Amino acid sequence: MTFLDADQICIFPTPARRIAPLQGLECYYSLLLLAMIEIFSIVHLVQPQNQDGFISLACGMPNDESPYTDPDTLIQTGKSGRVDRAFDKVDIKPYLTLRYFPEGRRNCYVLNVTSDITYLIAANFLYGNYDGLDAYPIFDLHLGPNMWGTVVSNDTTSRLEIIHIPRSSSLEICLEIQCHISTIEIRPLPNDTYGPRPSSLATSFRRFFNASTDYSI
């Protein structure tokens, strides 16, 4: 049996995890070559996603703040607002502004989409004490005439998601009186993403796990 010193062993980061008796620079260059192969493999796999059909709306952000834009042409009601400065350090930029609706029983964004295409539709909310009242509103959100979900405001962000196939070229996302909204995101999906095409699928929950804690996102 032959024993190798620690500086003579080179461990390759492969599924087989081979151990070879390489020394010094030979071991170093072998590991460097493997690392470069893995890096280029990752770059090849992670290609930019086709963004055709993406719609990203920041409800209250100035029009020149791309890629999120304030959809003034998509809704005729509501006012722009800003969350309390205390939230500046804990939330990303699109959540710092919002659109709120102090009047009008039904306030709708009217969006141009492609009929019979599967979309992931997400609406995001942060109350952020924008009105200085410290009163957390609870309100319903509708997709066209149909109930989508209920928003329960708090000091963190809320998100409603739904997989939906529009039957026409326009899509309405509607809010009630005394409500607010931060962002709307619409992403087309392959029609076979969820097997047989459903009419609508709402997200029940999403949970992120890491080594120290878990929380909903």
Backbone hydrogen bonds, N-H to C=O, Kabsch-Sander energy under -0.5 kcal/mol:
donor,donor_aa,acceptor,acceptor_aa,energy
8,Q,5,D,-1.8
9,I,6,A,-1.2
10,C,20,A,-2.1
12,F,10,C,-0.6
12,F,18,R,-2.0
14,T,12,F,-2.2
17,R,14,T,-1.0
20,A,10,C,-2.0
20,A,18,R,-0.5
22,L,20,A,-2.1
24,G,7,D,-0.7
26,E,23,Q,-1.3
27,C,23,Q,-1.1
28,Y,24,G,-2.0
29,Y,25,L,-2.9
30,S,26,E,-1.5
31,L,27,C,-2.3
32,L,28,Y,-2.3
33,L,29,Y,-2.3
34,L,30,S,-2.0
35,A,31,L,-2.5
36,M,32,L,-2.3
37,I,33,L,-2.0
38,E,34,L,-2.2
39,I,35,A,-2.4
40,F,36,M,-2.4
41,S,37,I,-1.7
42,I,38,E,-2.2
43,V,39,I,-2.4
44,H,40,F,-1.9
45,L,41,S,-1.8
46,V,42,I,-2.6
47,Q,45,L,-1.5
54,F,51,Q,-2.1
55,I,186,I,-2.2
57,L,184,I,-3.0
58,A,69,T,-1.4
59,C,57,L,-0.7
59,C,182,S,-2.8
60,G,58,A,-1.6
61,M,58,A,-0.7
65,E,62,P,-1.9
66,S,64,D,-1.4
68,Y,65,E,-0.5
69,T,56,S,-1.1
72,D,70,D,-2.2
74,L,71,P,-1.5
75,I,71,P,-0.7
79,K,100,Y,-2.6
81,G,98,L,-2.8
83,V,96,L,-2.4
84,D,128,G,-3.0
87,F,84,D,-2.2
88,D,85,R,-1.8
90,V,87,F,-0.9
91,D,87,F,-1.2
95,Y,92,I,-1.7
96,L,93,K,-2.0
98,L,81,G,-1.9
99,R,181,I,-2.4
100,Y,79,K,-2.6
101,F,179,C,-2.2
107,N,175,L,-3.1
108,C,106,R,-0.5
109,Y,173,I,-2.8
110,V,74,L,-2.1
111,L,109,Y,-0.6
111,L,171,L,-3.1
113,V,111,L,-0.6
113,V,169,S,-2.2
115,S,113,V,-0.5
116,D,166,P,-3.3
117,I,114,T,-1.0
118,T,189,L,-0.5
119,Y,164,H,-2.5
120,L,187,R,-3.2
121,I,119,Y,-0.6
121,I,162,I,-2.9
122,A,185,E,-2.8
123,A,160,L,-2.5
124,N,183,T,-2.7
125,F,158,S,-2.8
127,Y,154,N,-0.6
128,G,154,N,-0.6
130,Y,127,Y,-1.6
132,G,129,N,-1.4
136,Y,134,D,-0.6
139,F,151,V,-1.8
141,L,149,G,-3.0
142,H,174,C,-2.7
143,L,146,N,-2.8
144,G,142,H,-0.7
144,G,172,E,-2.2
146,N,143,L,-1.7
148,W,141,L,-2.9
149,G,141,L,-1.7
151,V,139,F,-3.3
152,V,150,T,-0.6
153,S,137,P,-2.0
153,S,151,V,-0.7
154,N,156,T,-0.5
158,S,125,F,-2.8
160,L,123,A,-2.5
162,I,121,I,-2.0
163,I,201,L,-3.5
164,H,119,Y,-2.5
164,H,162,I,-0.6
165,I,199,S,-1.3
171,L,111,L,-2.3
173,I,109,Y,-2.1
174,C,142,H,-2.6
174,C,172,E,-0.5
175,L,107,N,-3.1
176,E,140,D,-0.8
177,I,105,R,-0.5
178,Q,101,F,-2.2
179,C,101,F,-0.7
181,I,99,R,-1.8
182,S,124,N,-2.6
183,T,124,N,-1.5
184,I,57,L,-2.2
185,E,122,A,-2.9
186,I,55,I,-2.7
187,R,120,L,-2.6
189,L,118,T,-3.2
193,T,190,P,-2.1
195,G,192,D,-1.5
201,L,163,I,-2.4
203,T,161,E,-1.6
208,F,215,Y,-2.2
210,N,213,T,-1.7
215,Y,208,F,-1.5
217,I,206,R,-0.9
